[in-house]
Amino acid sequence: MERRENHKLRPKKKSNFVYGYHAVMEALENGKSFEKIFIQKGIAEEKAKSVSKKSRELAIPVSRVPIEKLNRISRKNHQGIIGFGSPIEYQPLEQLIPLIYEKGESPFFVILDEVTDVRNFGAIARTAEAMGVHALIIPLKRSANVNEDAIKTSAGVLNYLPVCRVHSLKETVQFLKESGIQLIACTEKGEDDLLALKVQGPRAIVLGSEENGIHPNLLKDCDFQTRISMPGKIQSLNVSVAAGIVIHHFSS
């Protein structure tokens, strides 16, 4: 199995809030990572559009909320805009892939489609790092918040395992395929038994939520669809357990 260079643990960043239009815009212009940004419904549309546009460029989710919600978060002069600081720095996927190839390594990614539970997310991150995965890829919306609970469950791995947050998983899958990376979907409807499927070289594993699985539009774009055979009475697994089995299988 390929092993990457050892990472140096970066100091953990504490989550914090940034209040007000000018403070949030300045932070965005400086490339600060936000977990999300709340914008009050009804505030000046010019300001709202400016924040939304810059947030989209940086793959930061924005929600329009009533002023009451902002006031419950803080009574400070938020001016209708609050940014939730992220404890990690999200990494641009398009910059990460060339760096992996330049090191002479085969890219190995895990894509999480609507995995929203932070503890599952942290557990998957821990397994992924142990098995040599280069990065996790998550959607802009409908994904677990990378917060202190997720970092704790990951045993600190999320402080240095790259996480790439993208606007569209479907577009990202196409980009990965164009970059020479094979897509492997783990689904109970898969035609290939996991133990019989061998995929070497650049690869990305796609995992869906326990409730909805992998979105059909995403599933059909994958190169392989594999399933975990379960001879026992239980026919479903927690997503972090399933992830551990599949990641380990494709890590060698």
C-alpha positions as CSV (number, residue, x, y, z in Angstrom):
1,M,0.0,0.0,0.0
2,E,1.2,3.5,-0.8
3,R,2.0,5.7,2.1
4,R,2.1,9.4,2.1
5,E,4.6,11.6,3.8
6,N,3.8,12.0,7.5
7,H,1.8,15.1,8.2
8,K,2.7,17.6,10.8
9,L,-0.2,18.2,13.1
10,R,-1.4,21.8,12.7
11,P,-2.7,23.7,15.7
12,K,-6.4,23.3,16.1
13,K,-8.4,26.5,15.3
14,K,-11.2,27.3,17.6
15,S,-14.6,28.0,16.0
16,N,-15.6,31.7,16.3
17,F,-18.1,34.1,15.0
18,V,-17.5,37.1,12.7
19,Y,-20.2,39.8,12.9
20,G,-21.2,42.5,10.4
21,Y,-21.0,43.1,6.7
22,H,-17.5,44.7,6.6
23,A,-15.9,42.2,9.0
24,V,-17.3,39.2,7.1
25,M,-16.4,40.6,3.7
26,E,-12.8,41.4,4.9
27,A,-12.5,37.8,6.2
28,L,-13.8,36.4,3.0
29,E,-11.4,38.5,0.9
30,N,-8.5,37.2,3.1
31,G,-9.6,33.6,2.4
32,K,-10.9,32.8,5.9
33,S,-12.7,29.4,6.1
34,F,-16.3,29.7,7.3
35,E,-18.4,26.7,8.2
36,K,-21.5,28.7,7.1
37,I,-22.8,32.2,6.9
38,F,-26.2,33.5,8.0
39,I,-27.7,36.6,6.2
40,Q,-30.8,38.3,7.6
41,K,-33.8,38.2,5.3
42,G,-34.7,41.7,4.1
43,I,-31.3,43.4,4.5
44,A,-29.8,45.6,1.7
45,E,-29.7,43.3,-1.3
46,E,-26.4,44.8,-2.5
47,K,-24.7,43.7,0.7
48,A,-26.4,40.3,0.7
49,K,-25.3,39.7,-3.0
50,S,-21.7,40.7,-2.3
51,V,-21.4,38.2,0.6
52,S,-23.2,35.5,-1.3
53,K,-21.1,35.8,-4.4
54,K,-17.8,35.7,-2.5
55,S,-19.0,32.8,-0.3
56,R,-19.9,30.8,-3.4
57,E,-16.4,31.4,-4.8
58,L,-15.0,29.9,-1.6
59,A,-17.6,27.1,-1.4
60,I,-19.1,28.4,1.8
61,P,-22.9,27.7,2.4
62,V,-25.1,30.7,2.9
63,S,-28.6,30.7,4.5
64,R,-31.1,33.5,4.6
65,V,-32.6,33.6,8.1
66,P,-35.0,35.8,10.2
67,I,-33.5,38.4,12.4
68,E,-34.7,36.5,15.5
69,K,-32.4,33.7,14.7
70,L,-29.4,36.0,14.5
71,N,-30.4,37.7,17.7
72,R,-30.5,34.3,19.5
73,I,-26.9,33.7,18.4
74,S,-25.7,37.1,19.4
75,R,-27.0,40.4,20.7
76,K,-23.9,42.2,19.3
77,N,-24.3,44.6,16.4
78,H,-24.3,41.9,13.7
79,Q,-25.8,44.1,11.0
80,G,-27.8,41.1,9.7
81,I,-24.7,39.0,8.9
82,I,-22.9,36.4,11.0
83,G,-20.1,34.1,9.8
84,F,-19.4,30.9,11.7
85,G,-15.7,30.3,11.7
86,S,-14.5,26.8,10.7
87,P,-12.0,24.9,12.9
88,I,-10.3,23.6,9.7
89,E,-9.1,25.0,6.4
90,Y,-10.9,23.5,3.5
91,Q,-8.6,22.5,0.6
92,P,-9.2,23.2,-3.2
93,L,-9.5,19.8,-4.9
94,E,-8.2,21.2,-8.2
95,Q,-4.9,22.2,-6.5
96,L,-4.6,19.0,-4.4
97,I,-4.7,16.5,-7.3
98,P,-1.6,17.8,-9.2
99,L,0.4,17.8,-5.9
100,I,-0.4,14.1,-5.4
101,Y,0.6,13.2,-8.9
102,E,3.8,15.3,-8.6
103,K,4.8,13.1,-5.6
104,G,4.4,10.0,-7.8
105,E,1.4,8.8,-5.8
106,S,-2.0,7.5,-7.0
107,P,-4.8,9.8,-5.7
108,F,-7.1,8.0,-3.2
109,F,-10.2,9.9,-2.2
110,V,-13.4,9.3,-0.2
111,I,-16.6,11.1,-1.4
112,L,-19.4,11.4,1.2
113,D,-22.8,12.0,-0.3
114,E,-25.1,13.6,2.4
115,V,-23.4,12.0,5.4
116,T,-24.7,14.4,8.0
117,D,-23.9,12.8,11.3
118,V,-20.7,14.4,12.7
119,R,-19.7,11.3,14.7
120,N,-19.9,9.1,11.6
121,F,-18.0,11.8,9.7
122,G,-15.2,11.9,12.3
123,A,-15.0,8.1,12.4
124,I,-14.7,7.9,8.6
125,A,-12.0,10.5,8.6
126,R,-10.0,8.5,11.2
127,T,-10.2,5.3,9.1
128,A,-9.5,7.2,5.9
129,E,-6.3,8.7,7.2
130,A,-5.1,5.4,8.7
131,M,-5.6,3.7,5.3
132,G,-3.7,6.3,3.3
133,V,-6.6,8.3,1.8
134,H,-5.4,11.7,0.5
135,A,-8.6,13.7,1.2
136,L,-12.3,13.6,2.0
137,I,-14.7,15.2,-0.5
138,I,-18.0,16.6,0.7
139,P,-20.8,18.7,-0.8
140,L,-21.4,22.3,0.1
141,K,-24.8,21.5,1.5
142,R,-26.4,18.5,3.3
143,S,-23.1,17.4,4.9
144,A,-21.9,17.1,8.4
145,N,-20.6,20.2,10.1
146,V,-16.9,19.9,10.6
147,N,-17.0,21.0,14.2
148,E,-15.3,20.1,17.5
149,D,-17.4,16.9,17.9
150,A,-16.3,15.7,14.4
151,I,-12.6,16.5,15.2
152,K,-12.8,14.8,18.6
153,T,-14.4,11.6,17.0
154,S,-11.7,11.7,14.4
155,A,-9.0,11.6,17.1
156,G,-7.7,14.9,15.8
157,V,-7.2,13.6,12.2
158,L,-9.4,16.3,10.8
159,N,-6.7,18.8,11.9
160,Y,-4.5,17.6,9.1
161,L,-6.4,15.2,6.7
162,P,-7.5,17.5,3.8
163,V,-11.2,18.0,3.4
164,C,-12.4,19.4,0.0
165,R,-15.9,21.1,0.0
166,V,-17.4,21.3,-3.4
167,H,-20.5,22.9,-5.0
168,S,-21.6,19.8,-6.9
169,L,-20.6,16.2,-6.3
170,K,-21.8,15.3,-9.8
171,E,-19.6,17.9,-11.4
172,T,-16.7,16.8,-9.1
173,V,-17.1,13.2,-10.2
174,Q,-16.8,14.3,-13.8
175,F,-13.7,16.3,-13.0
176,L,-12.2,13.3,-11.1
177,K,-12.8,11.1,-14.1
178,E,-11.2,13.6,-16.4
179,S,-8.2,13.6,-14.0
180,G,-7.8,9.8,-14.5
181,I,-9.5,8.8,-11.3
182,Q,-11.8,5.7,-11.1
183,L,-15.0,6.1,-9.2
184,I,-16.2,3.2,-7.0
185,A,-19.7,3.5,-5.5
186,C,-20.5,1.4,-2.4
187,T,-24.2,0.5,-2.6
188,E,-26.4,-2.4,-1.6
189,K,-27.6,-2.5,-5.2
190,G,-24.1,-2.9,-6.5
191,E,-23.5,-5.6,-9.1
192,D,-20.0,-6.4,-8.0
193,D,-19.2,-8.2,-4.8
194,L,-16.6,-6.2,-2.9
195,L,-14.2,-9.0,-2.3
196,A,-14.2,-9.9,-6.1
197,L,-13.6,-6.3,-7.2
198,K,-10.0,-5.2,-7.5
199,V,-9.3,-1.6,-8.5
200,Q,-5.7,-0.3,-8.6
201,G,-4.3,3.1,-9.4
202,P,-6.1,6.5,-8.9
203,R,-9.5,5.8,-7.2
204,A,-12.2,7.5,-5.3
205,I,-14.8,5.7,-3.1
206,V,-18.3,7.1,-3.0
207,L,-20.4,6.5,0.1
208,G,-24.0,7.7,0.7
209,S,-26.1,8.2,3.8
210,E,-27.7,5.3,5.6
211,E,-31.2,6.8,4.9
212,N,-30.9,7.7,1.2
213,G,-27.8,6.0,-0.1
214,I,-26.0,7.5,-3.1
215,H,-28.0,9.9,-5.2
216,P,-29.0,8.1,-8.5
217,N,-27.5,10.8,-10.7
218,L,-24.2,10.4,-8.9
219,L,-24.4,6.6,-8.9
220,K,-24.8,6.3,-12.6
221,D,-21.6,8.2,-13.2
222,C,-19.5,5.9,-11.2
223,D,-17.2,3.4,-13.0
224,F,-18.0,0.6,-10.5
225,Q,-20.9,-0.3,-8.2
226,T,-19.9,-2.7,-5.4
227,R,-21.7,-4.2,-2.4
228,I,-20.6,-5.7,0.9
229,S,-21.9,-9.3,1.1
230,M,-23.4,-10.0,4.5
231,P,-24.2,-13.6,5.1
232,G,-25.7,-12.9,8.6
233,K,-29.2,-11.8,9.5
234,I,-28.3,-8.1,9.6
235,Q,-28.4,-6.6,6.1
236,S,-27.3,-3.1,6.8
237,L,-24.3,-1.4,8.4
238,N,-23.6,1.9,10.0
239,V,-22.0,4.1,7.3
240,S,-18.8,4.5,9.2
241,V,-18.5,0.7,9.6
242,A,-19.2,0.2,5.9
243,A,-16.7,2.9,5.1
244,G,-14.0,1.1,7.1
245,I,-14.6,-2.2,5.3
246,V,-14.5,-0.6,1.8
247,I,-11.6,1.8,2.4
248,H,-9.5,-1.0,3.8
249,H,-10.3,-3.2,0.8
250,F,-9.2,-0.6,-1.7
251,S,-6.2,0.7,0.2
252,S,-3.9,-2.1,-0.9
